[in-house]
Amino acid sequence: MRIAILGGGNMGTTYAKAFVRSSIVKTGDLLIIEKHPEKRKSLREEGVADLKEEINESLSTYDILIVAVKPQDFKSLVPDLIKVIKPNQLIISIMAGITISTIQTLLKHDKIVRAMPNTPAQLGFGITAFTVCKDASLDQISIVDTLLETTGKAIFMKDEELLDAVTALSGSGPAYYYYFVKHMIEAGKQMGMEEPVAAMLVKQTMLGAFQIMSNSKDSLDDMIKAVASKGGTTEAALNSFEKSNVGQDIIEALKSAEKRAKELSRESA
């Protein structure tokens, strides 16, 4: 298998390293196209893949092309891509908001996969949802699943429209956790702790809570009740959350993210 990655930013580089680390592709069969000299220099020093500055005819010799550029930069690359892509090549897009049908129309190419990863993929703890064109074979779906799981877990979605919800939940999700952790640390500081101490307490608590969620058969409500003694400190905090309608605010915030994802899809059409 030969793989070319269009874009050597964080996610493009993440996939390149993961593919080599997982022995899915040899360094000589992996290409990254990156226009910025500084990034190319850094990637060259790491020796992860072959590097080129621009799209050229050599791209037609690769089995899979991963499009990892910013969505707003994609249309400017279309004229060069159309000249070199071949009908048998599988194109995987990780661009937020650009639909399969839009990519098919722009590139005049049928074999398109659309994926939505998140930043923990950089450490191998990502979750990537993906959907495929209607004519994709089971073999192609299996190949995509294998590739994406080199950075964590992958989940196949039959309904492409759900990728907007995926963007809101997991694509943007890490920022929500950072936001909550940030304010928990700030609360610790206001209660008299040094920031490093508060940060250690909060981050380790978050890690421990994740492990319990991952290994327990109890519902989230039951897990909450297990911590919240009647009339205790946890109940006081939870009552404050309920009074301030924090739970519903979280739901509405994620719906706002989904709405924006849909808007971006329409803007890119």
Secondary structure as UniProt FT lines:
FT   STRAND          3..6
FT   HELIX           10..21
FT   TURN            22..23
FT   HELIX           27..29
FT   STRAND          30..33
FT   HELIX           37..46
FT   STRAND          50..52
FT   HELIX           57..61
FT   STRAND          64..67
FT   HELIX           71..84
FT   TURN            87..88
FT   STRAND          90..93
FT   TURN            96..97
FT   HELIX           100..107
FT   STRAND          112..116
FT   HELIX           119..123
FT   STRAND          126..132
FT   TURN            134..135
FT   HELIX           138..148
FT   HELIX           149..151
FT   STRAND          152..156
FT   HELIX           160..162
FT   HELIX           163..166
FT   HELIX           167..171
FT   HELIX           173..190
FT   TURN            191..192
FT   HELIX           195..215
FT   HELIX           220..227
FT   TURN            230..231
FT   HELIX           233..243
FT   TURN            244..245
FT   HELIX           246..268
//
